[in-house]
Amino acid sequence: MSTTSASLHSESSAESAGPLLFFDGVCGLCNSVVDFVLRHDSSGRFRFAPLQGETARQFLSAEEIERLSTVVVQIGDRQYRKSAAVVRILWCLGGIWKPAGTLLWLIPAPVRDLGYSLVARWRYRLFGRKETCRMPTPEERDRILP
């Protein structure tokens, strides 16, 4: 398989394999969100990629990667950011999290995104910043992409 077709194959398989959550790999809060999703994703559908990694460069704009200001969830060929991404995460987790996502969705988007932006602005001060990106455990290796 040529490099170009290998790249196209990996991109199309990445889109079809389930929700892909892009997160700030050095953010304490973001890593806690990844831990939360890993714990509650009983079907093992979610995959994860740090905004600082190779996978993010394939799917996201340079500005998003540089600013590290939002979580992005890609489901199929659609991408969701900020509070819409959080709602999609909850919906995809199912169970009790699905109605929680619906309740969050009922809050007007500008209000949800304002709350999201305030937390994002203060996340390093409140939850810490790591020196390096999260290293996957052996159990997580298939779900956390480079």
Wavefront OBJ file of the C-alpha trace (Angstrom):
o trace
v 0.000 0.000 0.000
v 1.441 3.390 -0.941
v 1.975 6.107 1.644
v -0.903 8.139 0.195
v -3.350 5.243 0.189
v -2.153 4.179 3.662
v -2.865 7.711 4.908
v -6.302 7.739 3.286
v -7.045 4.305 4.732
v -6.048 5.392 8.256
v -8.150 8.557 7.983
v -11.258 6.733 6.774
v -10.863 3.984 9.383
v -10.342 6.635 12.072
v -13.624 8.282 11.077
v -15.616 5.043 11.015
v -14.268 3.408 14.181
v -16.376 5.393 16.663
v -16.197 8.753 18.402
v -12.742 10.316 18.446
v -12.061 12.718 21.315
v -9.240 15.246 20.851
v -7.929 16.622 24.147
v -5.107 18.764 25.527
v -2.595 16.090 26.500
v -0.911 18.145 29.232
v -4.085 19.475 30.902
v -5.050 17.872 34.210
v -8.772 18.453 33.618
v -8.624 17.080 30.073
v -6.828 13.947 31.256
v -9.487 13.518 33.956
v -12.164 13.712 31.235
v -10.335 10.991 29.283
v -10.190 8.855 32.452
v -13.926 9.442 33.007
v -14.829 8.429 29.458
v -12.576 5.349 29.598
v -14.298 4.265 32.845
v -17.843 4.808 31.549
v -17.464 3.730 27.913
v -18.566 0.144 28.500
v -18.681 -0.617 24.769
v -15.124 0.667 24.211
v -16.216 2.832 21.267
v -14.311 6.028 22.098
v -10.807 6.660 20.876
v -8.636 9.533 22.051
v -5.927 11.710 20.548
v -3.958 14.527 22.164
v -4.184 17.875 20.387
v -0.378 17.814 20.382
v -0.211 14.568 18.361
v -0.074 13.357 14.774
v -3.737 12.340 14.589
v -4.871 15.852 15.536
v -2.752 17.295 12.709
v -4.673 15.086 10.253
v -8.128 16.201 11.373
v -7.939 19.662 12.995
v -6.865 23.159 12.002
v -3.438 24.478 12.969
v -5.124 27.198 15.064
v -7.028 24.680 17.204
v -3.883 22.665 17.759
v -1.889 25.776 18.680
v -4.496 27.340 20.989
v -5.496 24.106 22.799
v -8.677 25.877 23.901
v -11.344 23.263 23.222
v -12.111 19.611 23.336
v -13.184 18.316 19.922
v -15.251 15.199 19.322
v -15.391 13.760 15.848
v -18.264 11.398 15.099
v -18.130 10.191 11.518
v -17.329 13.245 9.413
v -18.859 15.757 11.896
v -16.850 17.625 14.511
v -18.238 19.150 17.705
v -16.496 21.685 19.923
v -16.848 23.161 23.388
v -20.136 22.372 25.126
v -21.577 20.639 22.048
v -18.663 18.187 22.292
v -19.393 17.566 25.975
v -23.062 16.880 25.169
v -22.079 14.427 22.398
v -19.696 12.630 24.771
v -22.487 12.174 27.314
v -24.945 11.009 24.653
v -22.459 8.485 23.283
v -21.740 7.099 26.757
v -25.429 6.265 27.104
v -27.010 5.068 30.341
v -27.543 7.797 32.920
v -25.160 10.058 30.987
v -27.531 10.357 28.020
v -30.275 12.222 29.970
v -27.556 14.312 31.640
v -26.391 15.329 28.160
v -29.961 16.156 27.175
v -30.386 18.383 30.236
v -27.144 20.156 29.365
v -28.354 20.528 25.749
v -31.472 22.355 26.983
v -29.284 25.216 28.239
v -28.895 27.764 25.418
v -25.636 27.249 23.503
v -24.214 30.743 24.227
v -24.633 30.152 27.971
v -23.179 26.615 27.763
v -20.210 27.846 25.740
v -19.592 30.767 28.098
v -19.367 28.330 31.008
v -17.125 26.059 28.955
v -14.831 28.968 28.005
v -14.493 30.128 31.613
v -13.449 26.665 32.765
v -11.101 26.316 29.764
v -9.447 29.644 30.582
v -8.722 28.616 34.200
v -8.159 24.868 33.740
v -4.372 24.885 34.178
v -4.612 26.908 37.395
v -7.439 24.805 38.796
v -6.443 21.320 37.621
v -2.731 21.568 36.840
v -0.546 21.188 33.798
v 1.699 18.199 33.153
v 5.189 18.411 31.687
v 4.424 15.864 28.958
v 1.408 14.331 27.257
v -0.379 11.382 28.769
v 1.283 8.036 28.120
v -1.258 5.269 27.479
v -1.255 2.192 29.678
v -1.019 -1.163 27.890
v -4.826 -1.489 28.175
v -5.344 1.972 26.615
v -2.792 1.610 23.813
v -5.356 0.677 21.129
v -7.669 3.550 22.076
v -5.219 6.443 22.522
v -3.862 7.449 19.134
v -0.570 9.260 18.530
l 1 2 3 4 5 6 7 8 9 10 11 12 13 14 15 16 17 18 19 20 21 22 23 24 25 26 27 28 29 30 31 32 33 34 35 36 37 38 39 40 41 42 43 44 45 46 47 48 49 50 51 52 53 54 55 56 57 58 59 60 61 62 63 64 65 66 67 68 69 70 71 72 73 74 75 76 77 78 79 80 81 82 83 84 85 86 87 88 89 90 91 92 93 94 95 96 97 98 99 100 101 102 103 104 105 106 107 108 109 110 111 112 113 114 115 116 117 118 119 120 121 122 123 124 125 126 127 128 129 130 131 132 133 134 135 136 137 138 139 140 141 142 143 144 145 146
